[in-house]
Amino acid sequence: MEFLPPADAPKGEAGKNFVYTRVRLAWYYRPSDVSDRPVADSRLLLAAIYSEVCDINQLRAKCHVVHRDKISDLSGWKKRPDRFYFNRLFDPYIKREFEVIPSRDVRNLPDHIRGVLTSRYEYVVAEKEVIPDLTDQIRLCENCQEWCPNPETVQCDRCKLFFHMHCVQPPLQAKPTRGYGWTCGPCSQRHEAEVDSHDIRHSISAPRVLKSNAPPARGRGRPRKDKTLAEKEENLPVKHYKMWPFRYFGQYTVAEDTLDEEDLIFPRAATRHGPKYQANVLPYPEVGNYPPDIEERGGDSTVEVLGVFTSLTESEVESCKDALTKDPKSASSVDWLTEVVRRYSDAALAARPFTTVNMKHLARLEKWKKNETPVFDKPFSHEEVVAFEDGIALHGPELRAVRDEVTNRTMPEIVRFYGHWKNSKLKEENERIRTKGPPPKPVNRQYRSEAERGEGLRVGLSDDEGSIVAQPSKSPSCGACRTRESKVWWKAPKGLSTNVLCDACGNNWRRYADLNVRPIREESAPTTKSRAIEKREGTPLTAPSSKRARTSASVASTPPPAPSPAAPAPHIKCQCCHKSGPLGKVLRCKKCHLRLHAGIAGAIVDPASVDNWTCELCDNEETLEASINHDCLLCPRAGPEERKMKTWPPADTLLRACKPTEGQGWTHLLCAVFTPELTFTEASKLRLVEGMSTISKHKWMARCFLCGEIEGAVVKCTDCPKEFHLSCAWKQGHKFGFEIQPVKSTRRDTTITTNFKGEMGCMNAIVMCKDHDRSKRDIYDICETNEGGETALQVYCQSYKQAAVTHAHGLLRKARRLDNLLNIRSESTTASSTPAPNGSSDPECSKCHTHFSPAFYRRDTGTMEVDGVSSPLSGSSMSSPAPATISWLCHRCHFEGADMNGKAMGMSAS
């Protein structure tokens, strides 16, 4: 709403030299925070005419909140991040909700009042039952032709005209009772004439339904994909008057008060006037004629004595205290002194000497209690103090929740101990200030220069520090999604199985109050506590039902209860598209907790065994069908620091999804799909990647634009000449997807076409830098599904990535690819006039003395000779010219002697 200088900044011109450090924020409520009814739409908010001032460094993010009428495509609006809307207002003081309508829709007002209202405010707040009257056409009295306000107006039930109640003859004192109507004089005379003529036949007419002239609600049609219109609607100006876009104009508003600039804009309730809210006071007696039985107020008999120490001197007070106790701690205790004053006052009223008062029995019997109340509470034990401090650290000053931690104490004892505990902490802080000096200036105080401000904010603490759990337990688990790995852990609300949330669930809860809670599955019958946890879906805090179950007197006649519906399937968030889906559509590995759509994992799982699905890397740990080295053959190798992770590759990213190759190696699912040369032996299950040796030499030797490594194979951006590894592109947030381009009729016989979501053409895999504008292109996401439930990745792989398994078996296909490489090499060697280093037509392996190998490697530098040309291996620099005598190793001998982490592993498939 506005930016403010520090609270201690001087007023006037001198305060303008201070940088803004505070901001006034308008308050919005989530519907679940103010009522017990569940709301499925997490983007719906309740407005409020309430604001608060906070420090700028407490702001976390920026969001957009607009009225429902300003959104033409609601489903598209909710798909965009940090977009909210409202159509109602909640008043936190009278605990009521009101409708919010545009001020231009208010028509039943005089022109001068309506003009002021629409020029100042964008919206009007009113009760739901008042909206039809406000949006109706202007109502004028039929007698005086003046405007008829709703409280002073009566409508004729026959001619439907409006009259002031004081304009009719005789004037009406009150409106007709509900269920009765009123007719004006002419209509009454006309009706009596019809009755006297006996020509009328009475008919029971249906009650008239009041219709509103407000704009009709929009239908639930297909959302329009007009992004320019959405951005235009987001930036539409909103009229504000004194920083507020709406004011109350409902049942308890005087219309003329709108013209006053200082009139209050807050919602109002019924006034407390009339005999119902007044006290019945007897008439005051006449002067000089008082009844003899009435006693004057203010005398000794009408005054309750609360204490007699005001009549004692200071020395007498100290002597009384010394006579009762010698303990200085008791003499300074507030509870002990209160009880001493009470007992001395009772003795003074009973005319007993003070010597009869003693403090040996520290308990008293109150008038309204049956048992005695002790003066002092029982001291808290060390275990109780620890439990109390743990409850304060967990729940803050919510003492009812703290009492649940300290079970054997009453609520009054907890409240009193909390006061003493705060005083003790304050005492320690004051002593620390006296010994070490005052603390440094807090960061949220403002500074006179930008440099000082930047230095202060740099060392400041974030507002999120109190919500982040710095040291969770040894094996933390998210209370919502059950994941055990997260970079940041957040405090969880009450009602979950654990007290921490992962980073994704924590941010989702703090922003949208929405949690996809996965219920706990018990092997045995669920207990009451587990049933309560399973019942909470979406948000963990739900109030119990306020309705009482209906009981019947006849038990025998009661029909058997209907079977309860099955609990909704838990929703899991896919780590590729970050969208939630039911278990089965989104699979979760039971070992490493990798979460993927079944369509992009290439998994066909029986619904009965969907809980036991394991990814291919975890499955290989038992079967050992492929290599135990999980590094992708097309990406740079992982360093020793990354390999120390508990699960490698990490399960919190799509790069955990790997596929085996024909050489028993592994490659990322993204690398296998988006590298054009690679195919699958079984494309329906995305199994066994083929064609690693057909990747061009340029891709193996090019430098990645993102990580700067020459190791691995790169791909080129669709829209620019940048080249990068596919894993690096995924980590940097580049766009992966599929695009369908139309095919000319002359090329349809030679081009493979496919149909996806009604669009026919050639499907291309797209990898695009995040800097490019893709708003004008229809690019389908990896997990986007068609009408049949198939993902875009499935359709693309089945159409374009299936190897020709019908022509030859896998070993023969591999041999043909190697033959093509050898033929190319032989031709290039023949065309070259440079003799081989060892003087023969082909290099000779110094270990097995063979002349036939797809590639030879220098034994001293590790360079590789392919097609008769020496080139460095991936990750090595270009070597110097070969000496006169060079020792070579063939492809087989080189890799038999190489380390498992050697840099030449990228060419092992060939």
Secondary structure by P-SEA (a helix, b strand, c coil): cccccccccccccccccccccbbbbbbbbccccccccccccccbbbbbcbbbbbccccccbbbbbbcccccccaaaaaacccbbbbcbbbbcccbbbbbbbbccccccccaaaaaaaaaccccccccccccccccccbbbbcccccccccccbbbbcccccccccccccccccccccccbbbbcaaaaaaaaaaaaaccbbbbbcccbbbbbccccccccccccccaaaaaaaaacbbbbcccccccccccccccccccccccccccccccccccccccccccccccccccccccccccccccccccccccccaaaaaaaaaaccccccccccaaaaaaaaaaaaaaaaaccccccccccccccccccccbbbbcccccccaaaaaaaaaaaaacccaaaaaaaaaccccaaaaaaaaaaaaaaaaaaaaaaaaaccccccccccccccaaaaaaaaaacccccccccccccccbbbbcccccccccbbbbbccccccccccaaaaaaaacccccbbbbbbbcccccaaaaaaaacccccccccccccbbbbcccccccccccccccccbbbbbccccccccccccccccccbbbbcccccccccccccccccccaaaaaaaccccccccccccccccccccccccccccccccccccccccccccccccccccccccccccccccccccccccccccccccccccccccccbbbbbccccbbbbaaaaaaaccccbbbbbbbcccccccbbbbbccccccbbbbbbbcccccccccccccccccccccccaaaaaaacccccccccccaaaaaaaaaaaaaaaaaaaaaacccccccccccccccccccccccccccccccccccccbbbbccccccccccccbbbbbcaaaaaaaccccccccccccc
